Amino acid sequence: MTLGHFIYIPGILLLGTVIGFVLGGRRAELAADDQAEKDQRKAARDARRRAREDS
């Protein structure tokens, strides 16, 4: 093994970890936004249903 391996391999592992962390964070944020939108639509649908039943 050369000195390059001791620098190159951990560097690539670190780069992959950073890229995965960034992409995973973005995906988690999008999933939370999608869930919030889904919850809003469900609440609106339930409110319309209750309004119809009360009339």
DSSP file (Angstrom, degrees, kcal/mol; ACC not computed):
  #  RESIDUE AA STRUCTURE BP1 BP2  ACC     N-H-->O    O-->H-N    N-H-->O    O-->H-N    TCO  KAPPA ALPHA  PHI   PSI    X-CA   Y-CA   Z-CA
    1    1 A M              0   0    0      0, 0.0     2,-0.2     0, 0.0     0, 0.0   0.000 360.0 360.0 360.0 142.9    0.0    0.0    0.0
    2    2 A T    >>  -     0   0    0      1,-0.1     4,-1.0     0, 0.0     3,-0.8  -0.565 360.0-104.5-103.2 170.8    1.2    3.4   -0.8
    3    3 A L  H 3> S+     0   0    0      1,-0.2     4,-0.8    -2,-0.2     3,-0.3   0.819 117.6  66.1 -62.0 -30.8    0.8    6.7    1.1
    4    4 A G  H >> S+     0   0    0      1,-0.2     4,-3.7     2,-0.2     3,-0.6   0.854  95.5  56.1 -59.8 -36.1   -1.8    7.7   -1.5
    5    5 A H  H <> S+     0   0    0     -3,-0.8     4,-1.6     1,-0.2    -1,-0.2   0.874 101.9  56.1 -64.9 -36.4   -4.2    4.9   -0.3
    6    6 A F  H 3< S+     0   0    0     -4,-1.0    -1,-0.2    -3,-0.3    -2,-0.2   0.711 120.0  31.3 -69.8 -18.9   -4.1    6.2    3.2
    7    7 A I  H <X S+     0   0    0     -4,-0.8     4,-1.5    -3,-0.6    -2,-0.2   0.810 120.2  48.7-101.1 -44.7   -5.3    9.6    1.9
    8    8 A Y  H  X S+     0   0    0     -4,-3.7     4,-2.4     2,-0.2     5,-0.2   0.932 109.4  48.7 -67.4 -49.6   -7.4    8.7   -1.0
    9    9 A I  H  X S+     0   0    0     -4,-1.6     4,-2.2    -5,-0.3     5,-0.2   0.937 115.2  42.1 -63.7 -50.6   -9.6    5.9    0.5
   10   10 A P  H  > S+     0   0    0      0, 0.0     4,-2.5     0, 0.0    -1,-0.2   0.866 113.6  55.6 -64.1 -32.3  -10.7    7.8    3.7
   11   11 A G  H  X S+     0   0    0     -4,-1.5     4,-2.4     2,-0.2    -2,-0.2   0.922 108.9  45.6 -63.4 -43.9  -11.2   10.9    1.6
   12   12 A I  H  X S+     0   0    0     -4,-2.4     4,-2.5     2,-0.2    -1,-0.2   0.893 112.6  51.2 -67.2 -39.7  -13.6    9.1   -0.8
   13   13 A L  H  X S+     0   0    0     -4,-2.2     4,-2.1    -5,-0.2    -2,-0.2   0.918 111.7  47.5 -62.0 -42.9  -15.4    7.6    2.2
   14   14 A L  H  X S+     0   0    0     -4,-2.5     4,-2.5     2,-0.2    -2,-0.2   0.911 110.8  51.5 -64.5 -42.9  -15.8   11.0    3.8
   15   15 A L  H  X S+     0   0    0     -4,-2.4     4,-2.6     1,-0.2    -2,-0.2   0.919 110.3  49.0 -60.5 -44.3  -17.0   12.5    0.5
   16   16 A G  H  X S+     0   0    0     -4,-2.5     4,-2.4     1,-0.2    -1,-0.2   0.881 110.5  51.2 -63.0 -38.4  -19.6    9.8    0.2
   17   17 A T  H  X S+     0   0    0     -4,-2.1     4,-2.3     2,-0.2    -2,-0.2   0.923 111.5  46.9 -64.3 -44.5  -20.8   10.4    3.8
   18   18 A V  H  X S+     0   0    0     -4,-2.5     4,-2.4     2,-0.2    -2,-0.2   0.930 113.2  48.1 -64.4 -46.0  -21.1   14.1    3.2
   19   19 A I  H  X S+     0   0    0     -4,-2.6     4,-2.6     1,-0.2     5,-0.3   0.919 112.9  48.8 -61.9 -43.4  -23.0   13.6    0.0
   20   20 A G  H  X S+     0   0    0     -4,-2.4     4,-2.5    -5,-0.2    -1,-0.2   0.884 110.4  51.1 -63.2 -39.3  -25.3   11.1    1.6
   21   21 A F  H  X S+     0   0    0     -4,-2.3     4,-2.1     2,-0.2    -2,-0.2   0.917 112.9  45.5 -63.9 -44.4  -26.0   13.3    4.5
   22   22 A V  H  X S+     0   0    0     -4,-2.4     4,-2.0     2,-0.2    -2,-0.2   0.946 116.5  43.8 -66.1 -49.2  -26.9   16.3    2.3
   23   23 A L  H  X S+     0   0    0     -4,-2.6     4,-2.1     1,-0.2    -2,-0.2   0.884 113.8  51.3 -65.9 -37.8  -29.1   14.3    0.0
   24   24 A G  H  X S+     0   0    0     -4,-2.5     4,-2.3    -5,-0.3    -1,-0.2   0.884 108.6  51.6 -65.8 -38.7  -30.8   12.5    2.9
   25   25 A G  H  X S+     0   0    0     -4,-2.1     4,-2.0     2,-0.2    -2,-0.2   0.899 110.0  49.0 -64.5 -41.0  -31.5   15.8    4.6
   26   26 A R  H  X S+     0   0    0     -4,-2.0     4,-2.3     2,-0.2    -2,-0.2   0.918 111.7  49.0 -63.9 -42.8  -33.1   17.1    1.5
   27   27 A R  H  X S+     0   0    0     -4,-2.1     4,-2.4     1,-0.2    -2,-0.2   0.888 109.6  51.7 -66.2 -39.0  -35.2   14.0    1.1
   28   28 A A  H  X S+     0   0    0     -4,-2.3     4,-2.1     2,-0.2    -1,-0.2   0.894 109.6  50.1 -64.4 -39.0  -36.4   14.1    4.7
   29   29 A E  H  X S+     0   0    0     -4,-2.0     4,-2.1     2,-0.2    -2,-0.2   0.920 111.4  48.0 -65.9 -43.0  -37.4   17.8    4.3
   30   30 A L  H  X S+     0   0    0     -4,-2.3     4,-2.4     1,-0.2    -2,-0.2   0.892 110.8  51.4 -63.8 -39.4  -39.4   16.9    1.2
   31   31 A A  H  X S+     0   0    0     -4,-2.4     4,-2.3     2,-0.2    -1,-0.2   0.892 109.3  50.2 -65.5 -39.4  -41.1   14.0    2.9
   32   32 A A  H  X S+     0   0    0     -4,-2.1     4,-2.2     2,-0.2    -2,-0.2   0.905 111.2  48.8 -65.7 -40.7  -42.1   16.2    5.8
   33   33 A D  H  X S+     0   0    0     -4,-2.1     4,-2.3     2,-0.2    -2,-0.2   0.911 111.3  49.8 -64.3 -42.3  -43.6   18.8    3.5
   34   34 A D  H  X S+     0   0    0     -4,-2.4     4,-2.3     1,-0.2    -2,-0.2   0.901 111.2  49.2 -62.9 -41.1  -45.5   16.1    1.6
   35   35 A Q  H  X S+     0   0    0     -4,-2.3     4,-2.5     2,-0.2    -1,-0.2   0.895 110.1  50.8 -66.6 -39.6  -46.9   14.7    4.8
   36   36 A A  H  X S+     0   0    0     -4,-2.2     4,-2.1     2,-0.2    -2,-0.2   0.906 111.4  48.2 -64.4 -41.3  -47.9   18.1    6.0
   37   37 A E  H  X S+     0   0    0     -4,-2.3     4,-2.3     2,-0.2    -2,-0.2   0.902 111.5  50.2 -64.9 -41.0  -49.7   18.7    2.7
   38   38 A K  H  X S+     0   0    0     -4,-2.3     4,-2.2     1,-0.2    -2,-0.2   0.902 110.1  50.3 -63.4 -41.7  -51.4   15.3    2.9
   39   39 A D  H  X S+     0   0    0     -4,-2.5     4,-2.4     2,-0.2    -1,-0.2   0.886 109.5  51.5 -64.3 -39.3  -52.5   16.0    6.5
   40   40 A Q  H  X S+     0   0    0     -4,-2.1     4,-2.5     2,-0.2    -2,-0.2   0.928 110.1  48.6 -63.5 -45.1  -54.0   19.4    5.4
   41   41 A R  H  X S+     0   0    0     -4,-2.3     4,-2.4     1,-0.2    -2,-0.2   0.901 112.0  49.4 -62.1 -40.3  -56.0   17.8    2.6
   42   42 A K  H  X S+     0   0    0     -4,-2.2     4,-2.6     2,-0.2    -1,-0.2   0.905 110.7  49.7 -65.6 -41.6  -57.3   15.2    5.0
   43   43 A A  H  X S+     0   0    0     -4,-2.4     4,-2.2     2,-0.2    -2,-0.2   0.907 112.3  47.8 -64.1 -41.4  -58.3   17.8    7.5
   44   44 A A  H  X S+     0   0    0     -4,-2.5     4,-2.3     2,-0.2    -2,-0.2   0.904 112.2  49.6 -65.6 -41.0  -60.1   19.8    4.9
   45   45 A R  H  X S+     0   0    0     -4,-2.4     4,-2.1     1,-0.2    -2,-0.2   0.914 111.8  48.2 -64.1 -42.9  -61.9   16.7    3.5
   46   46 A D  H  X S+     0   0    0     -4,-2.6     4,-2.5     2,-0.2    -1,-0.2   0.884 110.2  52.2 -65.0 -38.5  -63.0   15.7    7.0
   47   47 A A  H  X S+     0   0    0     -4,-2.2     4,-2.2     2,-0.2    -2,-0.2   0.906 110.3  48.0 -65.4 -41.0  -64.3   19.2    7.7
   48   48 A R  H  X S+     0   0    0     -4,-2.3     4,-2.1     2,-0.2    -1,-0.2   0.899 111.6  50.9 -64.1 -39.4  -66.3   19.2    4.5
   49   49 A R  H  X S+     0   0    0     -4,-2.1     4,-2.1     1,-0.2    -2,-0.2   0.917 111.2  47.1 -65.0 -43.5  -67.7   15.8    5.4
   50   50 A R  H  X S+     0   0    0     -4,-2.5     4,-2.0     2,-0.2    -1,-0.2   0.884 110.4  53.3 -64.6 -38.5  -68.7   16.9    8.9
   51   51 A A  H  X S+     0   0    0     -4,-2.2     4,-1.1     1,-0.2    -2,-0.2   0.899 109.8  48.0 -64.2 -40.2  -70.3   20.1    7.5
   52   52 A R  H  < S+     0   0    0     -4,-2.1     3,-0.3     1,-0.2    -1,-0.2   0.900 111.7  49.6 -66.0 -40.1  -72.4   18.0    5.1
   53   53 A E  H  < S+     0   0    0     -4,-2.1    -2,-0.2     1,-0.2    -1,-0.2   0.834 109.8  51.3 -68.8 -31.8  -73.5   15.6    7.9
   54   54 A D  H  <        0   0    0     -4,-2.0    -1,-0.2     1,-0.2    -2,-0.2   0.726 360.0 360.0 -77.5 -21.8  -74.5   18.5   10.1
   55   55 A S     <        0   0    0     -4,-1.1    -1,-0.2    -3,-0.3    -2,-0.2   0.482 360.0 360.0 -77.1 360.0  -76.7   20.1    7.4
